[in-house]
Amino acid sequence: MKSAHVDPATCIGCGLCVQLCPKVFAMQDDGKSKAVNPKGDGDDDSQKCIQGAIDACPVTAISWME
């Protein structure tokens, strides 16, 4: 199953992914986002939520990892 990955070098810490998928992403102490639950709940809704965050990220810092 695919999982979400945030590139910390690209992330600008806007927090949009956390707003869209709070079960998957969280802001870290360094002000960057991290996929703390990269597979979500493992269902289609989680995958759609993650894809929405990928599509919405203004700097394309989020991607799928196999």
Phi and psi restraints in degrees (range 20) as a CNS / XPLOR table:
assign (resid 1 and name C) (resid 2 and name N)
       (resid 2 and name CA) (resid 2 and name C) 1.0 -69.8 20.0 2
assign (resid 2 and name N) (resid 2 and name CA)
       (resid 2 and name C) (resid 3 and name N) 1.0 153.0 20.0 2
assign (resid 2 and name C) (resid 3 and name N)
       (resid 3 and name CA) (resid 3 and name C) 1.0 -136.6 20.0 2
assign (resid 3 and name N) (resid 3 and name CA)
       (resid 3 and name C) (resid 4 and name N) 1.0 155.6 20.0 2
assign (resid 3 and name C) (resid 4 and name N)
       (resid 4 and name CA) (resid 4 and name C) 1.0 -82.7 20.0 2
assign (resid 4 and name N) (resid 4 and name CA)
       (resid 4 and name C) (resid 5 and name N) 1.0 145.5 20.0 2
assign (resid 4 and name C) (resid 5 and name N)
       (resid 5 and name CA) (resid 5 and name C) 1.0 -136.7 20.0 2
assign (resid 5 and name N) (resid 5 and name CA)
       (resid 5 and name C) (resid 6 and name N) 1.0 134.7 20.0 2
assign (resid 5 and name C) (resid 6 and name N)
       (resid 6 and name CA) (resid 6 and name C) 1.0 -109.0 20.0 2
assign (resid 6 and name N) (resid 6 and name CA)
       (resid 6 and name C) (resid 7 and name N) 1.0 125.8 20.0 2
assign (resid 6 and name C) (resid 7 and name N)
       (resid 7 and name CA) (resid 7 and name C) 1.0 -80.8 20.0 2
assign (resid 7 and name N) (resid 7 and name CA)
       (resid 7 and name C) (resid 8 and name N) 1.0 109.5 20.0 2
assign (resid 7 and name C) (resid 8 and name N)
       (resid 8 and name CA) (resid 8 and name C) 1.0 -66.1 20.0 2
assign (resid 8 and name N) (resid 8 and name CA)
       (resid 8 and name C) (resid 9 and name N) 1.0 -23.5 20.0 2
assign (resid 8 and name C) (resid 9 and name N)
       (resid 9 and name CA) (resid 9 and name C) 1.0 -72.9 20.0 2
assign (resid 9 and name N) (resid 9 and name CA)
       (resid 9 and name C) (resid 10 and name N) 1.0 -24.3 20.0 2
assign (resid 9 and name C) (resid 10 and name N)
       (resid 10 and name CA) (resid 10 and name C) 1.0 -98.1 20.0 2
assign (resid 10 and name N) (resid 10 and name CA)
       (resid 10 and name C) (resid 11 and name N) 1.0 -31.8 20.0 2
assign (resid 10 and name C) (resid 11 and name N)
       (resid 11 and name CA) (resid 11 and name C) 1.0 -58.0 20.0 2
assign (resid 11 and name N) (resid 11 and name CA)
       (resid 11 and name C) (resid 12 and name N) 1.0 133.6 20.0 2
assign (resid 11 and name C) (resid 12 and name N)
       (resid 12 and name CA) (resid 12 and name C) 1.0 -104.1 20.0 2
assign (resid 12 and name N) (resid 12 and name CA)
       (resid 12 and name C) (resid 13 and name N) 1.0 1.3 20.0 2
assign (resid 12 and name C) (resid 13 and name N)
       (resid 13 and name CA) (resid 13 and name C) 1.0 72.7 20.0 2
assign (resid 13 and name N) (resid 13 and name CA)
       (resid 13 and name C) (resid 14 and name N) 1.0 30.7 20.0 2
assign (resid 13 and name C) (resid 14 and name N)
       (resid 14 and name CA) (resid 14 and name C) 1.0 -70.1 20.0 2
assign (resid 14 and name N) (resid 14 and name CA)
       (resid 14 and name C) (resid 15 and name N) 1.0 -25.5 20.0 2
assign (resid 14 and name C) (resid 15 and name N)
       (resid 15 and name CA) (resid 15 and name C) 1.0 84.4 20.0 2
assign (resid 15 and name N) (resid 15 and name CA)
       (resid 15 and name C) (resid 16 and name N) 1.0 2.9 20.0 2
assign (resid 15 and name C) (resid 16 and name N)
       (resid 16 and name CA) (resid 16 and name C) 1.0 -61.0 20.0 2
assign (resid 16 and name N) (resid 16 and name CA)
       (resid 16 and name C) (resid 17 and name N) 1.0 -42.0 20.0 2
assign (resid 16 and name C) (resid 17 and name N)
       (resid 17 and name CA) (resid 17 and name C) 1.0 -63.7 20.0 2
assign (resid 17 and name N) (resid 17 and name CA)
       (resid 17 and name C) (resid 18 and name N) 1.0 -36.2 20.0 2
assign (resid 17 and name C) (resid 18 and name N)
       (resid 18 and name CA) (resid 18 and name C) 1.0 -66.9 20.0 2
assign (resid 18 and name N) (resid 18 and name CA)
       (resid 18 and name C) (resid 19 and name N) 1.0 -39.2 20.0 2
assign (resid 18 and name C) (resid 19 and name N)
       (resid 19 and name CA) (resid 19 and name C) 1.0 -65.8 20.0 2
assign (resid 19 and name N) (resid 19 and name CA)
       (resid 19 and name C) (resid 20 and name N) 1.0 -39.7 20.0 2
assign (resid 19 and name C) (resid 20 and name N)
       (resid 20 and name CA) (resid 20 and name C) 1.0 -76.9 20.0 2
assign (resid 20 and name N) (resid 20 and name CA)
       (resid 20 and name C) (resid 21 and name N) 1.0 -38.6 20.0 2
assign (resid 20 and name C) (resid 21 and name N)
       (resid 21 and name CA) (resid 21 and name C) 1.0 -136.1 20.0 2
assign (resid 21 and name N) (resid 21 and name CA)
       (resid 21 and name C) (resid 22 and name N) 1.0 71.3 20.0 2
assign (resid 21 and name C) (resid 22 and name N)
       (resid 22 and name CA) (resid 22 and name C) 1.0 -65.5 20.0 2
assign (resid 22 and name N) (resid 22 and name CA)
       (resid 22 and name C) (resid 23 and name N) 1.0 -17.5 20.0 2
assign (resid 22 and name C) (resid 23 and name N)
       (resid 23 and name CA) (resid 23 and name C) 1.0 -79.2 20.0 2
assign (resid 23 and name N) (resid 23 and name CA)
       (resid 23 and name C) (resid 24 and name N) 1.0 -15.8 20.0 2
assign (resid 23 and name C) (resid 24 and name N)
       (resid 24 and name CA) (resid 24 and name C) 1.0 -107.3 20.0 2
assign (resid 24 and name N) (resid 24 and name CA)
       (resid 24 and name C) (resid 25 and name N) 1.0 -44.9 20.0 2
assign (resid 24 and name C) (resid 25 and name N)
       (resid 25 and name CA) (resid 25 and name C) 1.0 -111.9 20.0 2
assign (resid 25 and name N) (resid 25 and name CA)
       (resid 25 and name C) (resid 26 and name N) 1.0 150.4 20.0 2
assign (resid 25 and name C) (resid 26 and name N)
       (resid 26 and name CA) (resid 26 and name C) 1.0 -146.6 20.0 2
assign (resid 26 and name N) (resid 26 and name CA)
       (resid 26 and name C) (resid 27 and name N) 1.0 150.1 20.0 2
assign (resid 26 and name C) (resid 27 and name N)
       (resid 27 and name CA) (resid 27 and name C) 1.0 -80.8 20.0 2
assign (resid 27 and name N) (resid 27 and name CA)
       (resid 27 and name C) (resid 28 and name N) 1.0 139.2 20.0 2
assign (resid 27 and name C) (resid 28 and name N)
       (resid 28 and name CA) (resid 28 and name C) 1.0 -99.6 20.0 2
assign (resid 28 and name N) (resid 28 and name CA)
       (resid 28 and name C) (resid 29 and name N) 1.0 171.5 20.0 2
assign (resid 28 and name C) (resid 29 and name N)
       (resid 29 and name CA) (resid 29 and name C) 1.0 -60.2 20.0 2
assign (resid 29 and name N) (resid 29 and name CA)
       (resid 29 and name C) (resid 30 and name N) 1.0 -26.1 20.0 2
assign (resid 29 and name C) (resid 30 and name N)
       (resid 30 and name CA) (resid 30 and name C) 1.0 -83.0 20.0 2
assign (resid 30 and name N) (resid 30 and name CA)
       (resid 30 and name C) (resid 31 and name N) 1.0 3.6 20.0 2
assign (resid 30 and name C) (resid 31 and name N)
       (resid 31 and name CA) (resid 31 and name C) 1.0 83.7 20.0 2
assign (resid 31 and name N) (resid 31 and name CA)
       (resid 31 and name C) (resid 32 and name N) 1.0 6.3 20.0 2
assign (resid 31 and name C) (resid 32 and name N)
       (resid 32 and name CA) (resid 32 and name C) 1.0 -106.7 20.0 2
assign (resid 32 and name N) (resid 32 and name CA)
       (resid 32 and name C) (resid 33 and name N) 1.0 156.1 20.0 2
assign (resid 32 and name C) (resid 33 and name N)
       (resid 33 and name CA) (resid 33 and name C) 1.0 -83.5 20.0 2
assign (resid 33 and name N) (resid 33 and name CA)
       (resid 33 and name C) (resid 34 and name N) 1.0 153.9 20.0 2
assign (resid 33 and name C) (resid 34 and name N)
       (resid 34 and name CA) (resid 34 and name C) 1.0 -142.6 20.0 2
assign (resid 34 and name N) (resid 34 and name CA)
       (resid 34 and name C) (resid 35 and name N) 1.0 144.2 20.0 2
assign (resid 34 and name C) (resid 35 and name N)
       (resid 35 and name CA) (resid 35 and name C) 1.0 -81.8 20.0 2
assign (resid 35 and name N) (resid 35 and name CA)
       (resid 35 and name C) (resid 36 and name N) 1.0 97.8 20.0 2
assign (resid 35 and name C) (resid 36 and name N)
       (resid 36 and name CA) (resid 36 and name C) 1.0 -84.3 20.0 2
assign (resid 36 and name N) (resid 36 and name CA)
       (resid 36 and name C) (resid 37 and name N) 1.0 -18.1 20.0 2
assign (resid 36 and name C) (resid 37 and name N)
       (resid 37 and name CA) (resid 37 and name C) 1.0 -138.2 20.0 2
assign (resid 37 and name N) (resid 37 and name CA)
       (resid 37 and name C) (resid 38 and name N) 1.0 70.7 20.0 2
assign (resid 37 and name C) (resid 38 and name N)
       (resid 38 and name CA) (resid 38 and name C) 1.0 -61.8 20.0 2
assign (resid 38 and name N) (resid 38 and name CA)
       (resid 38 and name C) (resid 39 and name N) 1.0 -17.0 20.0 2
assign (resid 38 and name C) (resid 39 and name N)
       (resid 39 and name CA) (resid 39 and name C) 1.0 -103.0 20.0 2
assign (resid 39 and name N) (resid 39 and name CA)
       (resid 39 and name C) (resid 40 and name N) 1.0 0.8 20.0 2
assign (resid 39 and name C) (resid 40 and name N)
       (resid 40 and name CA) (resid 40 and name C) 1.0 61.6 20.0 2
assign (resid 40 and name N) (resid 40 and name CA)
       (resid 40 and name C) (resid 41 and name N) 1.0 -141.2 20.0 2
assign (resid 40 and name C) (resid 41 and name N)
       (resid 41 and name CA) (resid 41 and name C) 1.0 -87.0 20.0 2
assign (resid 41 and name N) (resid 41 and name CA)
       (resid 41 and name C) (resid 42 and name N) 1.0 0.9 20.0 2
assign (resid 41 and name C) (resid 42 and name N)
       (resid 42 and name CA) (resid 42 and name C) 1.0 78.4 20.0 2
assign (resid 42 and name N) (resid 42 and name CA)
       (resid 42 and name C) (resid 43 and name N) 1.0 11.5 20.0 2
assign (resid 42 and name C) (resid 43 and name N)
       (resid 43 and name CA) (resid 43 and name C) 1.0 -111.3 20.0 2
assign (resid 43 and name N) (resid 43 and name CA)
       (resid 43 and name C) (resid 44 and name N) 1.0 177.0 20.0 2
assign (resid 43 and name C) (resid 44 and name N)
       (resid 44 and name CA) (resid 44 and name C) 1.0 -63.0 20.0 2
assign (resid 44 and name N) (resid 44 and name CA)
       (resid 44 and name C) (resid 45 and name N) 1.0 -36.9 20.0 2
assign (resid 44 and name C) (resid 45 and name N)
       (resid 45 and name CA) (resid 45 and name C) 1.0 -63.0 20.0 2
assign (resid 45 and name N) (resid 45 and name CA)
       (resid 45 and name C) (resid 46 and name N) 1.0 -40.5 20.0 2
assign (resid 45 and name C) (resid 46 and name N)
       (resid 46 and name CA) (resid 46 and name C) 1.0 -64.8 20.0 2
assign (resid 46 and name N) (resid 46 and name CA)
       (resid 46 and name C) (resid 47 and name N) 1.0 -41.9 20.0 2
assign (resid 46 and name C) (resid 47 and name N)
       (resid 47 and name CA) (resid 47 and name C) 1.0 -64.2 20.0 2
assign (resid 47 and name N) (resid 47 and name CA)
       (resid 47 and name C) (resid 48 and name N) 1.0 -39.1 20.0 2
assign (resid 47 and name C) (resid 48 and name N)
       (resid 48 and name CA) (resid 48 and name C) 1.0 -67.1 20.0 2
assign (resid 48 and name N) (resid 48 and name CA)
       (resid 48 and name C) (resid 49 and name N) 1.0 -39.2 20.0 2
assign (resid 48 and name C) (resid 49 and name N)
       (resid 49 and name CA) (resid 49 and name C) 1.0 -63.0 20.0 2
assign (resid 49 and name N) (resid 49 and name CA)
       (resid 49 and name C) (resid 50 and name N) 1.0 -47.0 20.0 2
assign (resid 49 and name C) (resid 50 and name N)
       (resid 50 and name CA) (resid 50 and name C) 1.0 -61.6 20.0 2
assign (resid 50 and name N) (resid 50 and name CA)
       (resid 50 and name C) (resid 51 and name N) 1.0 -43.3 20.0 2
assign (resid 50 and name C) (resid 51 and name N)
       (resid 51 and name CA) (resid 51 and name C) 1.0 -62.4 20.0 2
assign (resid 51 and name N) (resid 51 and name CA)
       (resid 51 and name C) (resid 52 and name N) 1.0 -37.5 20.0 2
assign (resid 51 and name C) (resid 52 and name N)
       (resid 52 and name CA) (resid 52 and name C) 1.0 -62.2 20.0 2
assign (resid 52 and name N) (resid 52 and name CA)
       (resid 52 and name C) (resid 53 and name N) 1.0 -40.0 20.0 2
assign (resid 52 and name C) (resid 53 and name N)
       (resid 53 and name CA) (resid 53 and name C) 1.0 -67.5 20.0 2
assign (resid 53 and name N) (resid 53 and name CA)
       (resid 53 and name C) (resid 54 and name N) 1.0 -39.8 20.0 2
assign (resid 53 and name C) (resid 54 and name N)
       (resid 54 and name CA) (resid 54 and name C) 1.0 -60.1 20.0 2
assign (resid 54 and name N) (resid 54 and name CA)
       (resid 54 and name C) (resid 55 and name N) 1.0 -47.0 20.0 2
assign (resid 54 and name C) (resid 55 and name N)
       (resid 55 and name CA) (resid 55 and name C) 1.0 -67.0 20.0 2
assign (resid 55 and name N) (resid 55 and name CA)
       (resid 55 and name C) (resid 56 and name N) 1.0 -31.9 20.0 2
assign (resid 55 and name C) (resid 56 and name N)
       (resid 56 and name CA) (resid 56 and name C) 1.0 -86.4 20.0 2
assign (resid 56 and name N) (resid 56 and name CA)
       (resid 56 and name C) (resid 57 and name N) 1.0 -18.8 20.0 2
assign (resid 56 and name C) (resid 57 and name N)
       (resid 57 and name CA) (resid 57 and name C) 1.0 -60.0 20.0 2
assign (resid 57 and name N) (resid 57 and name CA)
       (resid 57 and name C) (resid 58 and name N) 1.0 121.0 20.0 2
assign (resid 57 and name C) (resid 58 and name N)
       (resid 58 and name CA) (resid 58 and name C) 1.0 -70.0 20.0 2
assign (resid 58 and name N) (resid 58 and name CA)
       (resid 58 and name C) (resid 59 and name N) 1.0 -15.5 20.0 2
assign (resid 58 and name C) (resid 59 and name N)
       (resid 59 and name CA) (resid 59 and name C) 1.0 -120.8 20.0 2
assign (resid 59 and name N) (resid 59 and name CA)
       (resid 59 and name C) (resid 60 and name N) 1.0 14.7 20.0 2
assign (resid 59 and name C) (resid 60 and name N)
       (resid 60 and name CA) (resid 60 and name C) 1.0 48.0 20.0 2
assign (resid 60 and name N) (resid 60 and name CA)
       (resid 60 and name C) (resid 61 and name N) 1.0 47.9 20.0 2
assign (resid 60 and name C) (resid 61 and name N)
       (resid 61 and name CA) (resid 61 and name C) 1.0 -85.9 20.0 2
assign (resid 61 and name N) (resid 61 and name CA)
       (resid 61 and name C) (resid 62 and name N) 1.0 -11.9 20.0 2
assign (resid 61 and name C) (resid 62 and name N)
       (resid 62 and name CA) (resid 62 and name C) 1.0 -106.7 20.0 2
assign (resid 62 and name N) (resid 62 and name CA)
       (resid 62 and name C) (resid 63 and name N) 1.0 137.6 20.0 2
assign (resid 62 and name C) (resid 63 and name N)
       (resid 63 and name CA) (resid 63 and name C) 1.0 -146.2 20.0 2
assign (resid 63 and name N) (resid 63 and name CA)
       (resid 63 and name C) (resid 64 and name N) 1.0 167.8 20.0 2
assign (resid 63 and name C) (resid 64 and name N)
       (resid 64 and name CA) (resid 64 and name C) 1.0 -87.4 20.0 2
assign (resid 64 and name N) (resid 64 and name CA)
       (resid 64 and name C) (resid 65 and name N) 1.0 142.0 20.0 2
assign (resid 64 and name C) (resid 65 and name N)
       (resid 65 and name CA) (resid 65 and name C) 1.0 -119.4 20.0 2
assign (resid 65 and name N) (resid 65 and name CA)
       (resid 65 and name C) (resid 66 and name N) 1.0 140.0 20.0 2
